[in-house]
Amino acid sequence: MVDSSVTPGARRRAKRAPRARGAASALDLTLLGDLDEGLPVPLYVQLAEKFAAYIRQAGDLAVGTCLPSENQCLEFFRVSRPTVRQAMAELSAQGLIRRERGRGTFVQNARIEHDITHVFEEDMRAKGRTVTFRVLENIQMPAPSRLVGVFDAADRAGLRRIRRVRSLSGRPISLEDRYIPARYAEMLDEKLLTGSSIFLLLRRWAQAGTIRCVNAVRSELAGEEIIELLGVPPGTPVLVRETSYYGAHSTPLMYSSVSFLGPSYQFCFETEMKIA
């Protein structure tokens, strides 16, 4: 398939030009091979697929690798600038790369896929990954005004607030803020808070086979605290998931607000739709 955004003259000049080998980049473009103009697949899709295949095959070894510049890709693959930019946008949408202004484009850790009907820690450990926590705060306090409607009157005077940084295989990925009635919080010891899931106890508190969850998800830009604690640059998008948990007889068990790094995280869930 011919890249229609390149003029015939430019294409002839490009064919005569020697191919750049990406010497200034940690990723050698010769490993990716050529694009095939004869395929009924857009060139930007082919280019994105070649980079994606390399990144997935290399796995963790590719993380942090600097991708070749636009100009290097233009010369090596003999395509237009819009084609390269579309390919990079596709890789970014897949969560495979990150762009840093003034520095370049880098391979990042694979996007985390989490089925929110499962406990995150159990989901990740089933995939062979280690989840740990760093406790920032563990205090007792009255319910904030925004949570008055979540907890019963008897619990509002004494909630345990637990703030933790959650890490996956040693990499900080989220900041969680949880509020639990004090009568339940007595069971929360240091071992559980730093290395286990609070949901181990939540099952016991629920006194039911299932827990009802009321979720709200929004996006925002990382604030100063997220930037510092999770080590991300300003402007990083964040997914904030707020959840109220209820046990038997709609008894409030916990409220949580968890901020995930948007480029590195993906919610998955299955639901039914009501059609009037």
Beta strands, then each sheet from edge to edge (+ up, - down):
strand 1: 97-100
strand 2: 104-107
strand 3: 112-115
strand 4: 131-141
strand 5: 159-168
strand 6: 171-181
strand 7: 212-221
strand 8: 237-246
strand 9: 252-261
strand 10: 265-268
sheet 1: 1+ 2-
sheet 2: 3+ 10+
sheet 3: 4+ 5- 6+ 9- 8+ 7-
end
